[in-house]
Amino acid sequence: MAMMRALPGSFRIALLLLVLLAALPFFGSAYGMRLGTIACMYAIMAVSWNVIGGFAGYPSFATAAFFGSGAYCGGILLGKGWPILAALGAAGLLAFVSALLFGIVLLRLRGHYFAIASLAVAEVLRELTNAAADLTGGGMGLNIPLAVKGSGSVLGEASFFFWAMWALLMTAFVSVRLIQTSKLGFGLACIKQNESAADMIGVNATLYKSLAFAFSGVFVAMAGVLYAAWVHYIEPGDVFDVLFAVKPIVMALLGGVGSPAGAVLGAFAFLGIEELVWRNYLQIHSGVLGFLVVVLLLFLPNGLMSMSQALRARFAGKAAG
């Protein structure tokens, strides 16, 4: 209990939400678990994006590249008979090493130049995937065999992938929090404030930024593996979708940039808004969803975390009075 009290209030709130979410398979239907699985996947993307975008201040649009490459890496390996845990590890390692190498080059750019370059990575990978038809199926897509043997029912398979995505989210959430409070997190905060000054005080900006870029890709790639195994069929236009590059940024902004807890809250809130809009405004859902997100960002420029901080301050003021 003492350790929990030492944690920030926002971290405890997000952790409580994740624990409550874990109860979904005991009460929810297959549809409910589907929403829970997507919520976890969105939160993994938003939490991971925060490492490079929130901590270091580099507006990365490479999430779609990590997700798509992880999905295809996992899909190909699962098709060759690899167990799902081995496919997860291979995709995560591939994402880390490739992001580290790409980061050394791409992170020499700043601002919108880096944003455009990171977005181009996903487009290049999509074209390469289309071209390598013998390996990836090209534009025809890739069929993926069942990764769960003997699940027994649709509900059993849905439950498995929910738990797998939830466990990955918990791992990503705790890992990113540890990064935030580590020497790497301190160095990234210095880079965000003033990169030139950070270099002067001995922060190896190139290494730190590259590590941040690599860590922002590992869990996203692993989520891509789980997604591919879950849906059994992927195609380049689906997993390299530009929306996978934009949504994590919107979620982080909605929850609070630079906060792992804010990213989780933002992801859950975004999915709730998205699902509500899909149900009621199917024909114009994109426009309505965009309008609602813009309104929320205008009235909550620092995200949902700023609202919780304001409420705590207000209650503290009343208690003191």
FENZI-V246585 format. One line per field, one symbol per residue. ss: DSSP state (~ for helix, > for strand, _ for the rest). phi: phi as a letter, one per 20 degrees, with the letter a starting at -180 (. if undefined). A space follows every 50 residues. Layout:
ss->???
phi->???
//
This chain:
ss->_~~~~~__~~~~~~~~~~~~~__~~~~__~~~~~~~~~~~~~~~~~~~~~ ~~~~~_______~~~~~~~~~~~~~~~~~____~~~~~~~~~~~~~~~~~ ~~~~~~____~~~~~~~~~~~~~~~~~~~~~_~~~~_~~~_>>_______ ___~~~~~~~~~~~~~~~~~~~~~~~~~~~__~~~~~~~~~~~_~~~~~~ ____~~~~~~~~~~~~~~~~~~~~~~~~~~~_>>_~~~~___~~~~~~~~ ~~~~~____~~~~~~~~~~~~~~~~~~~~~____~~~~~~~~~~~~~~~_ ___~~~~~~~~~~~~~~~~~_
phi->.ffffffggfffffffffffffegfeceefffffffffffffffffffgf feeefemdfedegffffffffffffffffenfffffffffffffffffff fffgefffecmfffgfffffgffffffffffeffednlffncedffedem fnafffffffffffffffffffffffffffeefffffffffffaffffff enffffffffffffffdgffffffffffffembcbgfeedgfffeeggff ffffepfndgfffffffffffffffffgfdcgfcffffffffffffffec fdnffffffffffffffffff
//
